[in-house]
Amino acid sequence: MSERIVILGGGTGGTLMANRLRKHHGGAVEVTVVDRDDRHVYQPGLLFVPFGMADPDDIVRPRRRQLKDGVAFRQNEVDHVDIEAEEVHLDDGTVLPYDVLVVATGARLMPEETEGLTGPGWNEKVFTFYDLDGAVALHRALESFDGGRLVLNVVDLPIKCPVAPLEFAFLADWYFQERGIRDRVEITYATPLDGAFTKPTASRALAGMLEEKGVELVTEFNTGEVDGEGGMLVGYDGREVPFDLAVVIPLHGGAEYVDRSPGLGDELGFVPTDQHTLQSKVRPNIFAIGDATNVPASKAGSVTHFEGEVLLDNVNRFLEGRELDASYDGHANCFIETGFHKAMLIDFNYETEPTSGHFPAAVGAPLLKDSRLNHLGKLMFQWVYWHALLPGRDIPGIGPDMPTRGKALADH
Ligand SMILES: Cc1cc2nc3c(=O)[nH]c(=O)nc-3n(C[C@H](O)[C@H](O)[C@H](O)COP(=O)(O)OP(=O)(O)OC[C@H]3O[C@@H](n4cnc5c(N)ncnc54)[C@H](O)[C@@H]3O)c2cc1C
C-alpha cells in the first residue's frame, strides 16, 4: 500500500507541498489536500485592493486548479486531528487516516479578541485589509474619504507579512497626494513595537521613510479597546489615538481546529515546530509549513516557499527512515512598496538582519533602498506565484538558503 500524506490547508504552503510531492513521487504516494473553500487568494494583492490598484477578481483563483492531476482535493472544514490515532476528522464526519500529516492551515484573524473592534463602526469607520471582504470595503471607504485622521494600527504580533501595514501607510501617502488632498489627511502608524519594525536596521530605514512621508509613528502602543463610534483607539496604558478612519491589523492565531486537537498546538493555536527541519515537536510524522508553525521566521509567502524545499526533502527522508536535514535557516525575502512606483527589498534569516547591498548576488536588486526595479519585482511576483511557486518549481538563483554574496554584512 502506498503511503498516505494528508495536507491540511490548500493555500500557499499546502498547494506547493502537494505539487512538489506529486512531482517527486508520481503516484507512489497518495496526496490529499483539505481546504474549506475553493477560492485561493493571492494575499499580497490585498494590499493593492483598497487603493483600486488591484481588482479583487484578479487575485482569486480556484484552489483545485492549482493542484496537479493526481492530488486529491477535499473541500471540507477540518474538525480536529487525533494525533494518537493518526486520523483527521472532517466536518462531514469523514475520517482521513494518515502516515504523514502536513499542517498548512495558516494563521487566522481574530478581530473579536480586541474589545470594541468588531462593534459599532466595524466596516464603516474601522477596517482591515487582511481579508478580501475587508479590503473591498476599505476601497469604498477610501474613495469617499475627503480628509481627517487615518490611523494604521497593528494590535499585536505575530502577523502575516509584518511589513504590509507599513506598505499601506506609504501607499496611503501616495494615494492622497494623487487625489490632491494629502494636506487634509493626517496619517498615524500605531504599533506595539518600539520602532517601525522588528529588525533594528530595517526599522531605522523604515522609520526614516515614515518621517519623510509625514507619517506620525506611535510606538509601544498596545491597543486595549477600539471605539468605532467615538473614533478612538485606547491603549492599555490609557493613551488615546483619535481617528476618522482606522485600518487595524487584528490579532492572529492558528486555525481553530488546532485548539480542538489535543496535543497539536500551543496556546495561540500554532504548531510547535523545529525551526530547522520543520518536523513538528508533537509527533515525528507531523510536519508544518508556513504561517501555521511557531518558528521565529516571518509569516510570509517567501518563507513558506523556502520552507517547502527543505520540507519536501525531510518528508522524503522521514518516509525512507533517514535522518532529517536541519537546513532551513529562516530565510525571508520581502518587497516593501513605498509608493510612487518604487519598492524596497529586504532579505534576512534567523541569524542575519536585513542589510544593504544587492540581491541575490553582487549585481541584482538593491537592498534596504527603494527603487523602481524592486517595484517591478513586486508586481512580477504575482505571475511567479501562480506559475512557478505554487506548481512547485524551483526559481533559478533563489534557493532556500539566504544568499550572502552581494550583502554588505560587515556594515551591520
Ligand atoms: C495583506 C497581506 C499581504 C501579504 N503580502 C505578502 C508579501 O508581499 N510577500 C509575502 O511573502 N507574503 C505576504 N503575505 C503573507 C502570505 O500571504 C502568507 O504568509 C502565506 O500565504 C502563508 O501560506 P500558508 O500556506 O501558511 O497559509 P495560507 O496561504 O493562508 O493557507 C491556509 C489555508 O488553510 C485553510 N484552512 C484554515 N483552517 C482550515 C480548516 N479548519 N479547514 C479547512 N481549511 C482550513 C484556509 O482556507 C487557507 O486556504 C501577505 C499576507 C497578507 C494578509
The ligand as a MOL file (V3000), in Angstrom:
LIG
                    3D

  0  0  0     0  0            999 V3000
M  V30 BEGIN CTAB
M  V30 COUNTS 53 58 0 0 0
M  V30 BEGIN ATOM
M  V30 1 C -2.3220 41.7420 3.2600 0
M  V30 2 C -1.2660 40.6930 3.1060 0
M  V30 3 C -0.1530 40.9410 2.3440 0
M  V30 4 C 0.8470 39.9790 2.2010 0
M  V30 5 N 1.9440 40.2750 1.4430 0
M  V30 6 C 2.9400 39.3740 1.3300 0
M  V30 7 C 4.0900 39.6630 0.5430 0
M  V30 8 O 4.1880 40.7200 -0.0910 0
M  V30 9 N 5.0890 38.7180 0.4980 0
M  V30 10 C 4.9910 37.5460 1.1690 0
M  V30 11 O 5.9310 36.7440 1.0940 0
M  V30 12 N 3.9050 37.2430 1.9290 0
M  V30 13 C 2.8760 38.1120 2.0180 0
M  V30 14 N 1.7680 37.8150 2.7700 0
M  V30 15 C 1.7430 36.5870 3.5860 0
M  V30 16 C 1.4040 35.3340 2.7920 0
M  V30 17 O 0.2390 35.5100 2.0460 0
M  V30 18 C 1.2580 34.1810 3.7770 0
M  V30 19 O 2.3680 34.1440 4.6370 0
M  V30 20 C 1.1860 32.8360 3.0500 0
M  V30 21 O 0.0270 32.8010 2.2510 0
M  V30 22 C 1.1990 31.6940 4.0680 0
M  V30 23 O 0.8590 30.4890 3.4490 0
M  V30 24 P 0.1460 29.3340 4.3030 0
M  V30 25 O 0.0170 28.1830 3.3770 0
M  V30 26 O 0.8410 29.1540 5.5830 0
M  V30 27 O -1.2960 29.9110 4.6590 0
M  V30 28 P -2.4830 30.3020 3.6850 0
M  V30 29 O -1.9780 30.5760 2.3060 0
M  V30 30 O -3.2280 31.3840 4.3730 0
M  V30 31 O -3.3680 28.9770 3.6150 0
M  V30 32 C -4.0400 28.4400 4.7090 0
M  V30 33 C -5.2250 27.6470 4.1850 0
M  V30 34 O -5.7880 26.8520 5.2270 0
M  V30 35 C -7.1940 26.8200 5.0600 0
M  V30 36 N -7.8070 26.4810 6.3680 0
M  V30 37 C -7.6170 27.0880 7.5580 0
M  V30 38 N -8.3190 26.4790 8.5200 0
M  V30 39 C -8.9800 25.4580 7.9160 0
M  V30 40 C -9.8800 24.4600 8.3950 0
M  V30 41 N -10.2560 24.3770 9.6730 0
M  V30 42 N -10.3760 23.5690 7.4980 0
M  V30 43 C -10.0120 23.6310 6.2030 0
M  V30 44 N -9.1640 24.5490 5.7020 0
M  V30 45 C -8.6600 25.4530 6.5520 0
M  V30 46 C -7.5350 28.2190 4.5750 0
M  V30 47 O -8.7660 28.2370 3.8790 0
M  V30 48 C -6.3370 28.5420 3.6620 0
M  V30 49 O -6.5920 28.2210 2.3290 0
M  V30 50 C 0.7230 38.7390 2.8730 0
M  V30 51 C -0.4250 38.4680 3.6350 0
M  V30 52 C -1.4210 39.4300 3.7480 0
M  V30 53 C -2.6440 39.1290 4.5690 0
M  V30 END ATOM
M  V30 BEGIN BOND
M  V30 1 1 1 2
M  V30 2 1 2 3
M  V30 3 2 2 52
M  V30 4 2 3 4
M  V30 5 1 4 5
M  V30 6 1 4 50
M  V30 7 2 5 6
M  V30 8 1 6 7
M  V30 9 1 6 13
M  V30 10 2 7 8
M  V30 11 1 7 9
M  V30 12 1 9 10
M  V30 13 2 10 11
M  V30 14 1 10 12
M  V30 15 2 12 13
M  V30 16 1 13 14
M  V30 17 1 14 15
M  V30 18 1 14 50
M  V30 19 1 15 16
M  V30 20 1 16 17
M  V30 21 1 16 18
M  V30 22 1 18 19
M  V30 23 1 18 20
M  V30 24 1 20 21
M  V30 25 1 20 22
M  V30 26 1 22 23
M  V30 27 1 23 24
M  V30 28 2 24 25
M  V30 29 1 24 26
M  V30 30 1 24 27
M  V30 31 1 27 28
M  V30 32 2 28 29
M  V30 33 1 28 30
M  V30 34 1 28 31
M  V30 35 1 31 32
M  V30 36 1 32 33
M  V30 37 1 33 34
M  V30 38 1 33 48
M  V30 39 1 34 35
M  V30 40 1 35 36
M  V30 41 1 35 46
M  V30 42 1 36 37
M  V30 43 1 36 45
M  V30 44 2 37 38
M  V30 45 1 38 39
M  V30 46 1 39 40
M  V30 47 2 39 45
M  V30 48 1 40 41
M  V30 49 2 40 42
M  V30 50 1 42 43
M  V30 51 2 43 44
M  V30 52 1 44 45
M  V30 53 1 46 47
M  V30 54 1 46 48
M  V30 55 1 48 49
M  V30 56 2 50 51
M  V30 57 1 51 52
M  V30 58 1 52 53
M  V30 END BOND
M  V30 END CTAB
M  END
